[in-house]
């Protein structure tokens, strides 16, 4: 099985690099999807690489299950809408409506939360909130070069580890496909970026990761604390979005209006270089994800201690960094 995984990683990496190289050439030559002189084709390359590797991997080793079909078809829809958005700039209302359509497809294919004792309706509502929140959180995270793709690599790697420990081939392949696609893009997006992902990439990454998180089995009923694992693993985009919302509400601003008060931009305001700010943010993401993996395997008592530490650390960092003066 290790050889199979290595083969998928190699093929995915090559497909990602080749697609970025070709799309970048075409973008610069024919002057389309360019922002401040940099091609916005990274999301297209990641989407193509992910979908190709998923189809190849599951046909070779497992077969396309209903859940895999749901994630692949749903992500393909997000991919297409993202490309249209990068070309035409869709309104927030239209984007939200399209995200609801893609999320509804996930549910139709059986992908949703399975929280015992709360009922079907509550599980459906939580599924919608989860997918929409994570999808848009990754869009907000794409604020400096390398951050969204680097975070996606960390999160999908954490999901890969949990899936491997569970012996779940389905989610290991999905996680590998996304990590590989993100890594091939990061090579071009590492500061200073030669390629941007655009809304195609940021929405696509968030949507796929939200979907993968829903189909992983985290723990038996006796270890309920492990259900918090996906929240911790995706802690960076969740913390970043929550930070923005609380800070903006505190300043009586609209929570989702664009401004320069993002977490990563505050590190730049402190005098950090783009690379240093990137490494600090990814280090924070790694901290969240490692804690999530540990909680997925820990006892309820140990898991509760780790979650308490993460919450206190988040509150401390949030209070500390909120005092940094930024423009907006």
C-alpha positions in Angstrom: 0.0 0.0 0.0 2.9 2.4 0.7 4.1 2.0 -2.9 0.5 2.9 -4.1 0.5 6.1 -2.0 4.0 7.1 -3.2 2.9 6.5 -6.8 -0.2 8.7 -6.3 2.0 11.4 -4.7 4.5 11.3 -7.6 1.8 11.4 -10.3 -0.2 14.1 -8.5 2.9 16.3 -8.1 3.8 16.0 -11.7 0.3 16.7 -12.9 0.1 19.7 -10.7 3.5 21.1 -11.8 2.8 20.5 -15.5 -0.7 22.1 -15.4 0.6 25.2 -13.5 3.5 25.6 -16.0 1.2 25.3 -19.0 -1.6 27.5 -17.6 0.8 30.2 -16.5 2.4 30.2 -20.0 -1.1 30.6 -21.6 -2.2 33.2 -19.1 0.9 35.4 -19.7 0.8 34.9 -23.5 -3.0 35.6 -24.0 -3.3 38.1 -21.1 -6.2 36.4 -19.2 -6.7 36.0 -15.4 -3.8 38.3 -14.4 -3.8 40.3 -11.2 -1.0 42.8 -10.7 1.1 41.1 -13.3 0.7 37.6 -11.7 -1.5 34.8 -13.3 -4.5 33.7 -11.3 -4.5 30.2 -12.5 -3.3 28.3 -9.4 -6.8 27.2 -8.4 -7.4 25.8 -11.8 -4.2 23.7 -11.6 -5.0 22.4 -8.1 -8.6 21.5 -9.1 -7.4 19.6 -12.2 -4.7 17.8 -10.3 -7.0 16.8 -7.3 -9.8 15.5 -9.5 -7.5 13.6 -11.8 -5.7 11.9 -8.8 -9.0 11.1 -7.1 -10.4 9.4 -10.2 -7.1 7.6 -10.9 -6.6 6.5 -7.3 -10.0 5.2 -6.7 -10.2 3.3 -10.0 -6.8 1.7 -9.3 -7.2 0.8 -5.7 -10.7 1.2 -4.3 -13.5 2.2 -6.8 -15.5 5.3 -6.6 -17.8 5.2 -3.6 -20.9 7.4 -3.2 -19.0 9.7 -0.8 -16.1 10.1 -3.1 -18.4 10.9 -6.0 -20.1 13.5 -3.8 -16.8 15.2 -3.0 -15.4 15.0 -6.5 -18.7 16.3 -8.1 -19.2 18.9 -5.5 -15.6 20.1 -5.8 -15.9 20.2 -9.6 -18.9 22.5 -9.2 -17.0 24.7 -6.8 -14.1 24.7 -9.3 -16.3 25.8 -12.2 -18.0 28.5 -10.2 -14.6 29.7 -9.0 -13.3 30.0 -12.5 -16.3 32.0 -13.5 -15.9 34.2 -10.4 -12.2 34.9 -11.2 -13.2 35.9 -14.7 -16.4 37.9 -13.9 -16.4 38.6 -10.1 -19.7 37.2 -8.9 -21.6 39.0 -6.2 -21.5 37.7 -2.6 -25.2 36.7 -2.9 -24.5 34.6 -6.0 -21.4 33.0 -4.5 -23.4 32.0 -1.4 -26.2 30.5 -3.4 -23.7 28.5 -5.5 -22.0 27.3 -2.3 -25.4 26.1 -1.0 -25.9 24.1 -4.2 -22.5 22.4 -3.9 -23.1 21.7 -0.2 -26.6 20.2 -1.0 -24.9 17.8 -3.4 -22.6 16.6 -0.7 -25.6 15.9 1.5 -27.4 14.1 -1.4 -24.4 11.8 -1.7 -24.6 11.0 2.0 -21.9 13.3 3.3 -23.1 15.0 6.5 -22.4 15.1 10.2 -23.6 12.0 12.1 -23.9 13.3 15.6 -25.9 10.9 17.7 -29.0 12.1 19.6 -29.5 15.4 17.9 -31.7 14.2 15.0 -31.5 14.5 11.2 -32.6 18.1 10.9 -29.9 19.4 13.3 -27.3 17.3 11.6 -28.3 18.8 8.2 -28.1 22.4 9.6 -24.7 21.7 11.2 -23.5 20.3 7.9 -24.5 23.4 6.0 -22.9 25.7 8.6 -19.7 23.6 8.6 -19.1 23.5 4.9 -20.0 27.1 4.2 -17.9 28.3 7.2 -14.8 26.4 6.3 -15.1 27.2 2.5 -15.2 30.9 3.3 -12.7 30.7 6.0 -10.1 29.5 3.5 -11.1 32.3 1.2 -10.3 34.8 4.0 -7.0 33.0 4.8 -5.7 33.6 1.3 -4.3 37.0 2.2 -0.5 36.5 1.8 1.6 34.3 -0.6 1.7 30.6 0.4 -0.7 30.8 3.4 -3.8 29.1 2.1 -1.9 26.4 0.2 0.5 25.8 3.1 -2.4 25.5 5.5 -4.2 23.1 3.1 -1.1 20.9 3.1 -0.9 20.8 6.9 -4.7 20.1 7.3 -4.9 17.4 4.6 -1.7 15.8 6.0 -3.4 15.6 9.5 -6.5 14.0 7.9 -4.2 11.6 6.1 -2.6 10.5 9.4 -5.9 9.9 11.1 -7.2 8.0 8.1 -4.1 5.9 8.0 -4.5 5.1 11.7 -8.1 4.1 11.0 -7.2 2.0 8.0 -9.5 4.2 5.8 -8.3 4.0 2.2 -11.0 6.4 1.0 -10.0 9.4 3.1 -6.2 8.7 2.8 -6.5 9.0 -1.0 -8.6 12.1 -0.8 -6.2 13.7 1.7 -3.1 12.7 -0.4 -4.7 14.1 -3.6 -5.3 17.5 -2.0 -2.0 17.7 -0.2 -0.1 16.9 -3.4 -2.1 19.4 -5.5 -1.5 22.1 -2.9 2.2 21.3 -2.6 2.8 21.6 -6.4 1.0 25.0 -6.3 3.0 26.2 -3.2 6.2 25.8 -5.2 4.9 28.6 -7.5 3.1 30.5 -4.8 5.9 30.7 -2.2 7.0 34.3 -1.6 7.5 36.1 -4.0 4.6 34.4 -5.8 4.8 33.6 -9.5 1.1 32.4 -9.5 -2.0 33.2 -7.4 -4.8 30.7 -6.7 -7.7 33.2 -7.0 -11.1 32.5 -5.7 -11.1 29.3 -7.6 -8.4 27.9 -5.4 -9.4 29.3 -2.0 -13.0 28.2 -2.2 -12.1 24.9 -3.7 -9.6 24.1 -0.9 -12.0 25.0 1.9 -14.9 23.0 0.3 -12.8 19.8 -0.2 -11.3 19.9 3.3 -14.8 20.5 4.9 -16.0 17.5 2.9 -13.1 15.2 3.9 -13.6 16.2 7.6 -17.2 15.0 7.4 -16.4 11.5 6.2 -13.6 10.6 8.6 -14.5 8.4 11.6 -12.8 10.0 14.6 -13.7 7.9 17.6 -16.0 5.3 19.1 -18.9 6.6 21.3 -16.9 6.2 24.5 -14.3 8.8 23.4 -16.7 11.6 22.5 -14.0 14.2 23.0 -12.4 13.1 19.7 -15.3 14.7 17.8 -13.6 18.0 18.4 -10.6 16.8 16.3 -11.7 18.4 13.0 -12.3 21.7 14.7 -8.7 21.7 16.0 -7.2 20.4 12.8 -8.9 23.2 10.9 -8.1 25.5 13.8 -6.0 28.0 11.7 -8.8 29.1 9.3 -11.4 28.9 12.1 -9.3 31.0 14.5 -8.4 33.5 11.7 -12.0 34.0 10.8 -13.2 34.2 14.4 -10.5 36.7 15.2 -11.6 38.9 12.3 -15.3 38.7 13.2 -14.7 39.6 16.9 -12.2 42.4 16.2 -14.5 44.0 13.6 -17.6 43.7 15.7 -15.6 45.3 18.5 -14.8 48.2 16.2 -18.5 48.4 15.0 -17.5 47.3 11.5 -19.2 44.8 9.3 -17.6 41.4 10.0 -17.1 40.4 6.4 -16.2 43.7 4.8 -12.7 43.7 3.3 -10.0 45.5 5.3 -6.4 45.2 6.3 -6.8 43.8 9.8 -6.3 40.1 9.0 -4.1 38.1 11.4 -1.3 37.6 8.9 -1.3 41.3 7.9 -0.9 42.2 11.6 2.4 40.2 11.6 3.5 42.2 8.6 2.6 45.4 10.5 4.9 44.3 13.3 7.8 44.4 10.8 7.9 40.7 9.8 8.9 39.9 6.3 6.4 38.0 4.2 8.3 34.8 4.6 8.5 35.2 8.4 4.8 36.0 8.7 4.0 33.0 6.5 6.1 30.6 8.7 4.6 32.0 11.9 1.1 31.4 10.5 1.9 27.9 9.3 3.5 27.2 12.6 0.3 28.1 14.3 -1.6 25.9 11.9 0.7 23.0 12.6 0.1 23.5 16.3 -3.7 23.3 15.9 -3.5 20.3 13.6 -1.1 18.3 15.8 -3.3 18.9 18.7 -6.3 17.7 16.6 -4.5 14.5 15.7 -3.5 13.8 19.3 -7.1 14.5 20.5 -8.4 12.0 17.9 -6.4 9.2 19.6 -6.5 10.5 23.3 -8.7 9.6 26.2 -11.5 12.0 27.1 -9.5 13.5 30.0 -6.3 14.0 28.1 -8.3 15.4 25.1 -10.1 17.9 27.4 -6.7 19.1 28.8 -5.3 19.6 25.2 -8.5 21.5 24.1 -8.2 23.7 27.2 -4.6 24.6 26.3 -5.5 25.3 22.7 -8.4 27.6 23.8 -6.3 29.5 26.3 -3.4 29.9 23.8 -5.8 31.2 21.2 -7.3 33.7 23.5 -3.9 34.9 24.6 -2.7 35.3 21.0 -5.9 36.9 19.9 -5.7 39.5 22.6 -2.0 40.1 22.0 -2.2 40.5 18.2 -5.4 42.6 18.3 -3.5 45.4 19.9 -1.3 45.8 16.8 -2.2 48.9 14.9 -3.2 48.3 11.3 -4.7 50.4 8.5 -8.3 49.4 8.5 
